[in-house]
Amino acid sequence: MDMFAPEQRERTELYREKREFSPIMEKQIVDRLAQGQETFPDIITCPTKSCRNPLTVKNEKKYLDIACGNCGWTKRIYKQKKDGG
């Protein structure tokens, strides 16, 4: 298999796009943690094109901190209050 084949590059790029932090990925993280899961099993990559390292997700009481240890990119997502309380 040629590593530089266009088909292989396309599959690799599609995989990276699916794992890159995005608004869709943000919603998945919030939804899974709101359901009571303690961790997010998927590897999420940094949205900085020159970095693409895995991000860490810290689950705090009122928010989630998502950060890249390599380039310093960060995002804070506030959790939604549960209905009725």
Residue pairs with C-beta under 8 A, 6 or more apart in sequence:
1 8
2 8
16 45
16 52
19 25
19 42
19 43
19 44
19 45
20 44
20 45
20 46
20 47
20 52
21 44
21 45
21 46
21 47
21 55
21 66
21 75
22 47
25 44
26 75
26 77
28 40
28 42
29 40
29 44
29 57
29 64
29 66
29 77
30 64
30 77
30 79
30 80
32 40
33 40
33 59
33 64
33 79
34 79
34 80
38 59
40 57
43 54
44 54
44 55
44 57
44 66
45 52
45 53
45 54
45 55
46 52
46 53
46 54
46 55
46 68
46 70
46 71
46 73
47 73
48 68
48 71
48 73
50 71
51 68
51 70
51 71
51 73
53 68
53 69
53 70
53 71
55 66
55 67
55 68
55 73
56 66
56 67
56 68
56 69
57 64
57 65
57 66
58 64
58 65
58 66
58 67
62 78
62 79
63 76
63 77
63 78
63 79
64 76
64 77
64 79
65 74
65 75
65 76
66 74
66 75
66 76
66 77
67 73
67 74
67 75
68 74
